[in-house]
Amino acid sequence: MFIDGYPGKYVVLARRHEKNWYIVGLNAEKKVKELTLQLSMLNPETTVNYYTDDEDGYALLSKLEVDKKQQVKIVMQPNGGFIIN
């Protein structure tokens, strides 16, 4: 499922396996991209895993809170990406 993006700049996609959703994003630009994503497939006020990379390209795992409006704020590093599950 396409969530957000622009050709040649970035893309955010989602896929479901049984009851689990996997949301992924890729940034094709050479600048940091900050997005607020509407993720209506996730339950509001829950915590999800957030895998991303830092400025040096090292992998990070953290937690994200899905707010009452079913939105999350993410940051994609230049030529980086993320996974939410």
A tleap script that builds the chain and sets N, CA, C and O, in Angstrom:
source leaprc.protein.ff14SB
mol = sequence {
  NMET PHE ILE ASP GLY TYR PRO GLY LYS TYR
  VAL VAL LEU ALA ARG ARG HIE GLU LYS ASN
  TRP TYR ILE VAL GLY LEU ASN ALA GLU LYS
  LYS VAL LYS GLU LEU THR LEU GLN LEU SER
  MET LEU ASN PRO GLU THR THR VAL ASN TYR
  TYR THR ASP ASP GLU ASP GLY TYR ALA LEU
  LEU SER LYS LEU GLU VAL ASP LYS LYS GLN
  GLN VAL LYS ILE VAL MET GLN PRO ASN GLY
  GLY PHE ILE ILE CASN
}
set mol.1.N position { 0.843 -1.160 0.000 }
set mol.1.CA position { 0.000 0.000 0.000 }
set mol.1.C position { 0.905 1.245 0.000 }
set mol.1.O position { 1.798 1.373 0.838 }
set mol.2.N position { 0.664 2.140 -0.932 }
set mol.2.CA position { 1.401 3.392 -1.005 }
set mol.2.C position { 0.871 4.342 0.070 }
set mol.2.O position { -0.339 4.539 0.178 }
set mol.3.N position { 1.774 4.936 0.871 }
set mol.3.CA position { 1.377 5.885 1.906 }
set mol.3.C position { 1.768 7.307 1.524 }
set mol.3.O position { 0.961 8.230 1.643 }
set mol.4.N position { 3.001 7.484 1.066 }
set mol.4.CA position { 3.484 8.826 0.743 }
set mol.4.C position { 4.711 8.704 -0.158 }
set mol.4.O position { 5.354 7.656 -0.204 }
set mol.5.N position { 5.024 9.766 -0.860 }
set mol.5.CA position { 6.232 9.760 -1.661 }
set mol.5.C position { 6.161 10.687 -2.848 }
set mol.5.O position { 5.126 11.286 -3.142 }
set mol.6.N position { 7.286 10.790 -3.519 }
set mol.6.CA position { 7.396 11.578 -4.734 }
set mol.6.C position { 8.484 10.923 -5.583 }
set mol.6.O position { 9.560 10.623 -5.065 }
set mol.7.N position { 8.231 10.691 -6.881 }
set mol.7.CA position { 9.205 9.993 -7.715 }
set mol.7.C position { 10.601 10.620 -7.664 }
set mol.7.O position { 10.770 11.824 -7.852 }
set mol.8.N position { 11.587 9.769 -7.405 }
set mol.8.CA position { 12.969 10.206 -7.356 }
set mol.8.C position { 13.387 10.886 -6.072 }
set mol.8.O position { 14.555 11.248 -5.925 }
set mol.9.N position { 12.443 11.077 -5.110 }
set mol.9.CA position { 12.762 11.763 -3.854 }
set mol.9.C position { 12.637 10.839 -2.640 }
set mol.9.O position { 13.604 10.655 -1.901 }
set mol.10.N position { 11.459 10.262 -2.435 }
set mol.10.CA position { 11.259 9.357 -1.298 }
set mol.10.C position { 9.998 8.533 -1.514 }
set mol.10.O position { 9.162 8.856 -2.358 }
set mol.11.N position { 9.876 7.458 -0.734 }
set mol.11.CA position { 8.691 6.623 -0.789 }
set mol.11.C position { 8.434 6.027 0.594 }
set mol.11.O position { 9.370 5.708 1.327 }
set mol.12.N position { 7.156 5.882 0.940 }
set mol.12.CA position { 6.729 5.204 2.163 }
set mol.12.C position { 5.652 4.208 1.757 }
set mol.12.O position { 4.647 4.574 1.148 }
set mol.13.N position { 5.877 2.938 2.105 }
set mol.13.CA position { 4.966 1.855 1.749 }
set mol.13.C position { 4.604 1.046 2.981 }
set mol.13.O position { 5.336 1.052 3.971 }
set mol.14.N position { 3.471 0.347 2.922 }
set mol.14.CA position { 3.046 -0.526 4.022 }
set mol.14.C position { 2.617 -1.872 3.461 }
set mol.14.O position { 2.103 -1.980 2.347 }
set mol.15.N position { 2.846 -2.880 4.268 }
set mol.15.CA position { 2.426 -4.225 3.895 }
set mol.15.C position { 1.984 -4.954 5.158 }
set mol.15.O position { 2.558 -4.764 6.231 }
set mol.16.N position { 0.966 -5.785 5.020 }
set mol.16.CA position { 0.445 -6.529 6.165 }
set mol.16.C position { 0.705 -8.015 5.969 }
set mol.16.O position { 0.543 -8.559 4.877 }
set mol.17.N position { 1.112 -8.654 7.062 }
set mol.17.CA position { 1.216 -10.113 7.108 }
set mol.17.C position { 0.377 -10.556 8.298 }
set mol.17.O position { 0.725 -10.295 9.449 }
set mol.18.N position { -0.724 -11.225 8.008 }
set mol.18.CA position { -1.705 -11.602 9.018 }
set mol.18.C position { -2.175 -10.342 9.741 }
set mol.18.O position { -2.780 -9.479 9.105 }
set mol.19.N position { -1.923 -10.200 11.044 }
set mol.19.CA position { -2.382 -9.007 11.769 }
set mol.19.C position { -1.294 -7.957 11.942 }
set mol.19.O position { -1.540 -6.900 12.524 }
set mol.20.N position { -0.093 -8.238 11.440 }
set mol.20.CA position { 1.040 -7.331 11.630 }
set mol.20.C position { 1.259 -6.443 10.406 }
set mol.20.O position { 1.248 -6.913 9.268 }
set mol.21.N position { 1.458 -5.151 10.665 }
set mol.21.CA position { 1.774 -4.190 9.605 }
set mol.21.C position { 3.257 -3.862 9.634 }
set mol.21.O position { 3.864 -3.753 10.699 }
set mol.22.N position { 3.825 -3.709 8.453 }
set mol.22.CA position { 5.220 -3.298 8.283 }
set mol.22.C position { 5.216 -2.062 7.392 }
set mol.22.O position { 4.763 -2.117 6.249 }
set mol.23.N position { 5.716 -0.956 7.912 }
set mol.23.CA position { 5.780 0.296 7.170 }
set mol.23.C position { 7.249 0.603 6.913 }
set mol.23.O position { 8.060 0.595 7.839 }
set mol.24.N position { 7.588 0.869 5.670 }
set mol.24.CA position { 8.981 1.130 5.302 }
set mol.24.C position { 9.064 2.429 4.512 }
set mol.24.O position { 8.119 2.827 3.830 }
set mol.25.N position { 10.221 3.077 4.622 }
set mol.25.CA position { 10.458 4.287 3.861 }
set mol.25.C position { 11.889 4.371 3.394 }
set mol.25.O position { 12.804 3.888 4.062 }
set mol.26.N position { 12.081 4.993 2.230 }
set mol.26.CA position { 13.409 5.214 1.667 }
set mol.26.C position { 13.522 6.666 1.223 }
set mol.26.O position { 12.610 7.208 0.600 }
set mol.27.N position { 14.644 7.284 1.549 }
set mol.27.CA position { 14.917 8.663 1.169 }
set mol.27.C position { 16.003 8.636 0.087 }
set mol.27.O position { 17.119 8.189 0.350 }
set mol.28.N position { 15.692 9.106 -1.113 }
set mol.28.CA position { 16.651 9.101 -2.217 }
set mol.28.C position { 17.367 10.438 -2.362 }
set mol.28.O position { 18.165 10.615 -3.282 }
set mol.29.N position { 17.092 11.375 -1.467 }
set mol.29.CA position { 17.708 12.696 -1.558 }
set mol.29.C position { 18.941 12.786 -0.672 }
set mol.29.O position { 19.195 11.910 0.154 }
set mol.30.N position { 19.688 13.840 -0.853 }
set mol.30.CA position { 20.918 14.064 -0.079 }
set mol.30.C position { 20.679 15.006 1.095 }
set mol.30.O position { 21.614 15.643 1.578 }
set mol.31.N position { 19.429 15.099 1.559 }
set mol.31.CA position { 19.102 15.910 2.727 }
set mol.31.C position { 18.147 15.130 3.628 }
set mol.31.O position { 17.422 14.241 3.180 }
set mol.32.N position { 18.170 15.489 4.905 }
set mol.32.CA position { 17.294 14.845 5.884 }
set mol.32.C position { 15.845 15.149 5.542 }
set mol.32.O position { 15.513 16.276 5.172 }
set mol.33.N position { 14.984 14.152 5.664 }
set mol.33.CA position { 13.562 14.329 5.404 }
set mol.33.C position { 12.791 14.015 6.678 }
set mol.33.O position { 12.923 12.928 7.241 }
set mol.34.N position { 11.984 14.972 7.129 }
set mol.34.CA position { 11.125 14.796 8.299 }
set mol.34.C position { 9.690 14.726 7.816 }
set mol.34.O position { 9.227 15.602 7.086 }
set mol.35.N position { 8.987 13.677 8.230 }
set mol.35.CA position { 7.610 13.463 7.786 }
set mol.35.C position { 6.697 13.179 8.965 }
set mol.35.O position { 7.114 12.591 9.962 }
set mol.36.N position { 5.457 13.600 8.843 }
set mol.36.CA position { 4.389 13.170 9.732 }
set mol.36.C position { 3.495 12.263 8.909 }
set mol.36.O position { 2.882 12.696 7.934 }
set mol.37.N position { 3.427 11.009 9.308 }
set mol.37.CA position { 2.692 10.009 8.543 }
set mol.37.C position { 1.370 9.668 9.205 }
set mol.37.O position { 1.305 9.460 10.417 }
set mol.38.N position { 0.326 9.613 8.409 }
set mol.38.CA position { -0.982 9.160 8.866 }
set mol.38.C position { -1.031 7.653 8.670 }
set mol.38.O position { -1.040 7.174 7.536 }
set mol.39.N position { -1.063 6.900 9.767 }
set mol.39.CA position { -1.029 5.438 9.716 }
set mol.39.C position { -2.310 4.881 10.326 }
set mol.39.O position { -2.307 4.375 11.448 }
set mol.40.N position { -3.387 4.979 9.586 }
set mol.40.CA position { -4.697 4.576 10.102 }
set mol.40.C position { -4.806 3.077 10.353 }
set mol.40.O position { -5.748 2.630 11.008 }
set mol.41.N position { -3.846 2.285 9.839 }
set mol.41.CA position { -3.886 0.845 10.075 }
set mol.41.C position { -3.383 0.472 11.469 }
set mol.41.O position { -3.597 -0.652 11.923 }
set mol.42.N position { -2.709 1.416 12.159 }
set mol.42.CA position { -2.187 1.162 13.506 }
set mol.42.C position { -3.155 1.683 14.557 }
set mol.42.O position { -3.852 2.673 14.338 }
set mol.43.N position { -3.190 1.014 15.688 }
set mol.43.CA position { -4.059 1.445 16.774 }
set mol.43.C position { -3.540 2.742 17.380 }
set mol.43.O position { -2.334 2.902 17.571 }
set mol.44.N position { -4.451 3.673 17.684 }
set mol.44.CA position { -4.009 4.921 18.314 }
set mol.44.C position { -3.451 4.664 19.714 }
set mol.44.O position { -3.853 3.725 20.401 }
set mol.45.N position { -2.516 5.522 20.114 }
set mol.45.CA position { -1.909 5.493 21.443 }
set mol.45.C position { -1.244 4.149 21.752 }
set mol.45.O position { -1.361 3.629 22.862 }
set mol.46.N position { -0.550 3.599 20.764 }
set mol.46.CA position { 0.236 2.387 20.973 }
set mol.46.C position { 1.707 2.707 20.699 }
set mol.46.O position { 2.046 3.773 20.184 }
set mol.47.N position { 2.554 1.771 21.051 }
set mol.47.CA position { 3.986 1.913 20.818 }
set mol.47.C position { 4.406 0.901 19.760 }
set mol.47.O position { 4.004 -0.262 19.802 }
set mol.48.N position { 5.221 1.360 18.808 }
set mol.48.CA position { 5.704 0.493 17.737 }
set mol.48.C position { 7.232 0.536 17.703 }
set mol.48.O position { 7.846 1.480 18.201 }
set mol.49.N position { 7.834 -0.491 17.113 }
set mol.49.CA position { 9.285 -0.509 16.909 }
set mol.49.C position { 9.633 0.387 15.727 }
set mol.49.O position { 8.926 0.410 14.720 }
set mol.50.N position { 10.732 1.124 15.864 }
set mol.50.CA position { 11.177 2.067 14.829 }
set mol.50.C position { 12.652 1.807 14.563 }
set mol.50.O position { 13.509 2.145 15.379 }
set mol.51.N position { 12.942 1.204 13.415 }
set mol.51.CA position { 14.314 0.921 12.993 }
set mol.51.C position { 14.710 2.001 11.982 }
set mol.51.O position { 13.983 2.256 11.022 }
set mol.52.N position { 15.845 2.619 12.201 }
set mol.52.CA position { 16.310 3.659 11.294 }
set mol.52.C position { 17.826 3.713 11.330 }
set mol.52.O position { 18.467 2.901 11.998 }
set mol.53.N position { 18.398 4.666 10.615 }
set mol.53.CA position { 19.845 4.848 10.649 }
set mol.53.C position { 20.160 6.262 11.130 }
set mol.53.O position { 19.368 7.185 10.939 }
set mol.54.N position { 21.326 6.419 11.756 }
set mol.54.CA position { 21.722 7.744 12.236 }
set mol.54.C position { 22.547 8.469 11.178 }
set mol.54.O position { 22.702 7.978 10.060 }
set mol.55.N position { 23.073 9.634 11.533 }
set mol.55.CA position { 23.829 10.461 10.594 }
set mol.55.C position { 25.054 9.742 10.031 }
set mol.55.O position { 25.507 10.048 8.928 }
set mol.56.N position { 25.586 8.786 10.793 }
set mol.56.CA position { 26.778 8.050 10.363 }
set mol.56.C position { 26.451 6.739 9.657 }
set mol.56.O position { 27.358 6.000 9.274 }
set mol.57.N position { 25.165 6.444 9.483 }
set mol.57.CA position { 24.761 5.227 8.796 }
set mol.57.C position { 24.630 4.010 9.677 }
set mol.57.O position { 24.448 2.903 9.170 }
set mol.58.N position { 24.718 4.184 11.001 }
set mol.58.CA position { 24.572 3.061 11.924 }
set mol.58.C position { 23.102 2.812 12.232 }
set mol.58.O position { 22.319 3.753 12.360 }
set mol.59.N position { 22.737 1.554 12.350 }
set mol.59.CA position { 21.359 1.169 12.620 }
set mol.59.C position { 20.967 1.506 14.053 }
set mol.59.O position { 21.754 1.342 14.985 }
set mol.60.N position { 19.740 1.977 14.207 }
set mol.60.CA position { 19.188 2.303 15.522 }
set mol.60.C position { 17.827 1.642 15.670 }
set mol.60.O position { 17.064 1.541 14.709 }
set mol.61.N position { 17.536 1.199 16.870 }
set mol.61.CA position { 16.205 0.691 17.197 }
set mol.61.C position { 15.671 1.538 18.329 }
set mol.61.O position { 16.331 1.709 19.354 }
set mol.62.N position { 14.474 2.068 18.145 }
set mol.62.CA position { 13.832 2.829 19.208 }
set mol.62.C position { 12.338 2.538 19.157 }
set mol.62.O position { 11.880 1.714 18.365 }
set mol.63.N position { 11.603 3.209 19.991 }
set mol.63.CA position { 10.149 3.057 20.050 }
set mol.63.C position { 9.506 4.361 19.599 }
set mol.63.O position { 10.045 5.443 19.832 }
set mol.64.N position { 8.355 4.249 18.954 }
set mol.64.CA position { 7.576 5.409 18.526 }
set mol.64.C position { 6.183 5.290 19.109 }
set mol.64.O position { 5.620 4.198 19.186 }
set mol.65.N position { 5.640 6.404 19.513 }
set mol.65.CA position { 4.255 6.445 19.988 }
set mol.65.C position { 3.347 6.853 18.837 }
set mol.65.O position { 3.593 7.862 18.175 }
set mol.66.N position { 2.301 6.071 18.597 }
set mol.66.CA position { 1.267 6.450 17.644 }
set mol.66.C position { 0.297 7.339 18.415 }
set mol.66.O position { -0.249 6.918 19.435 }
set mol.67.N position { 0.078 8.561 17.940 }
set mol.67.CA position { -0.762 9.485 18.709 }
set mol.67.C position { -2.254 9.210 18.505 }
set mol.67.O position { -2.625 8.276 17.794 }
set mol.68.N position { -3.095 10.016 19.124 }
set mol.68.CA position { -4.548 9.825 19.061 }
set mol.68.C position { -5.086 9.925 17.641 }
set mol.68.O position { -6.106 9.317 17.316 }
set mol.69.N position { -4.408 10.688 16.800 }
set mol.69.CA position { -4.829 10.861 15.406 }
set mol.69.C position { -4.227 9.794 14.491 }
set mol.69.O position { -4.351 9.881 13.269 }
set mol.70.N position { -3.583 8.798 15.074 }
set mol.70.CA position { -2.918 7.705 14.363 }
set mol.70.C position { -1.789 8.230 13.476 }
set mol.70.O position { -1.617 7.780 12.343 }
set mol.71.N position { -1.028 9.181 13.998 }
set mol.71.CA position { 0.098 9.758 13.283 }
set mol.71.C position { 1.402 9.479 14.018 }
set mol.71.O position { 1.426 9.326 15.239 }
set mol.72.N position { 2.487 9.415 13.247 }
set mol.72.CA position { 3.831 9.320 13.806 }
set mol.72.C position { 4.725 10.301 13.058 }
set mol.72.O position { 4.501 10.592 11.883 }
set mol.73.N position { 5.734 10.803 13.751 }
set mol.73.CA position { 6.726 11.682 13.137 }
set mol.73.C position { 8.014 10.893 12.984 }
set mol.73.O position { 8.518 10.313 13.945 }
set mol.74.N position { 8.540 10.877 11.766 }
set mol.74.CA position { 9.762 10.128 11.499 }
set mol.74.C position { 10.798 11.037 10.840 }
set mol.74.O position { 10.476 12.087 10.284 }
set mol.75.N position { 12.045 10.597 10.924 }
set mol.75.CA position { 13.160 11.297 10.279 }
set mol.75.C position { 13.906 10.276 9.437 }
set mol.75.O position { 14.271 9.204 9.921 }
set mol.76.N position { 14.133 10.620 8.161 }
set mol.76.CA position { 14.924 9.768 7.275 }
set mol.76.C position { 16.206 10.506 6.932 }
set mol.76.O position { 16.178 11.641 6.455 }
set mol.77.N position { 17.319 9.853 7.177 }
set mol.77.CA position { 18.623 10.426 6.851 }
set mol.77.C position { 18.813 10.444 5.331 }
set mol.77.O position { 18.124 9.716 4.616 }
set mol.78.N position { 19.742 11.270 4.830 }
set mol.78.CA position { 20.026 11.272 3.393 }
set mol.78.C position { 20.390 9.862 2.921 }
set mol.78.O position { 21.231 9.197 3.526 }
set mol.79.N position { 19.763 9.422 1.853 }
set mol.79.CA position { 19.968 8.079 1.298 }
set mol.79.C position { 19.742 6.996 2.351 }
set mol.79.O position { 20.353 5.930 2.281 }
set mol.80.N position { 18.877 7.258 3.317 }
set mol.80.CA position { 18.586 6.323 4.396 }
set mol.80.C position { 17.151 5.851 4.332 }
set mol.80.O position { 16.461 6.035 3.329 }
set mol.81.N position { 16.713 5.241 5.415 }
set mol.81.CA position { 15.344 4.743 5.444 }
set mol.81.C position { 14.915 4.351 6.849 }
set mol.81.O position { 15.604 4.636 7.829 }
set mol.82.N position { 13.766 3.694 6.929 }
set mol.82.CA position { 13.231 3.246 8.213 }
set mol.82.C position { 12.301 2.069 8.018 }
set mol.82.O position { 11.834 1.789 6.914 }
set mol.83.N position { 12.046 1.383 9.134 }
set mol.83.CA position { 11.032 0.324 9.197 }
set mol.83.C position { 10.257 0.544 10.484 }
set mol.83.O position { 10.843 0.809 11.533 }
set mol.84.N position { 8.942 0.434 10.400 }
set mol.84.CA position { 8.069 0.482 11.579 }
set mol.84.C position { 7.294 -0.816 11.608 }
set mol.84.O position { 6.726 -1.237 10.601 }
set mol.85.N position { 7.274 -1.462 12.797 }
set mol.85.CA position { 6.421 -2.639 12.961 }
set mol.85.C position { 5.991 -2.779 14.394 }
set mol.85.O position { 5.265 -3.713 14.732 }
savepdb mol mol.pdb
quit
